[in-house]
Amino acid sequence: MGENLRIPDEEIKGTMDRRVDVYVWDMDETLILLKSLLNGTYAEAFNGLKDVQKGVEIGKMWEKHILDLCDGFFFYEQIENYNKPFLGALSEYDDGKDLSDYDFGQDGLGLPSDNDNKRKLAYMHRVIAQKYEKGLHNLFDQETMKLWNELYDITDKYTDGWLSSARDFLEQCSSGKTETTSTASADGMVDSTDSTYQHVNVLVTSGSLIPSLVKCLLFRLDNLITHENVYSSWEEGKIQCFQWIKERFSSSNVRFCVIGDGWEECEAAKTMRWPFVKIDLRPGSSHRFPGLTLRTVGYYFSVVYGSPGAENDKD
């Protein structure tokens, strides 16, 4: 792909004197649990202490909500066969047209993959990005939000706090310190109260792009991972996505760390010579949620990059 993913020069200049830690996350069975609920592997790891069928039922409810939201509000039925690795992949074809009265159901998106169809897909991506930025609470009524929140709480209880713990950890990564606050800018960079550091959460998922964005919304990750920082490796592979991320955050002060449960991100991290933290579903592991700490991740950083001062955890 010919897109230039490098951070604009003025943004790079602003980070030259600051260390930037980029956390490259997998989604399923890392930040969230879904597949392991549906196939029972999460519950089976507890050797009879968890109700396998209950986990399957919870997973099916999530699956239904994800598909309903994808099809009903994020054009998934129309663009399922036109997956792109990130929402900005076709931005050069977007002419900025006012889409307030645009009829997406009648625009005739299809083959061939010419400039006209790329423009139509770019329009959809722009609207999806806008909906993502608004958040679900600005798109749906209180009753619908209550239903999703109840399912989140049920899932979190069943998984002993995996969802809320993973989200808390993601927030700690955003600030770099458990006691600092942070704000995410439009480009995905996160400023902590310590002006020496910047921290970025990037998601690279093997799933297709639109369902991955919807998962971020439903699992309350959207205010910690901007849509610019969500990548789908479905066609391109994780190594390619990692290379784009490295080019985008190109600076001598940038450090990368990959966190996930699969072999593909492990091999891609080895290729990039980035540290890899493998998530383990088994109870009692320190590489799961709850369990994983910034001190542990800091150790992985220091093994590859040196500088033991990278450990910004306060247990």
Secondary structure, DSSP 8 states (H G I E B T S, - for coil): -----S--HHHHHHHTTSEEEEEEE-TBTTTB-SHHHHSSHHHHTTTTSS-HHHHHHHHHHHHHHHHHHHHHHS-HHHHTTS--SSGGGGGGG------TT--GGGS---SS--HHHHHHHHHHHHHHHHHHHH-GGGTS-HHHHHHHHHHHHHHHHHTTTHHHHHHHHHHHHHHSSTT--EEE-TTS-EEESSTTEEEEEEEEESS-HHHHHHHHHHTT-TTTS-GGGEEE-TTT-HHHHHHHHHHHT--TTEEEEEEESSHHHHHHHHHHT--EEE---STT-SSSTTT--HHHHHHHHHHHH--GGG-----
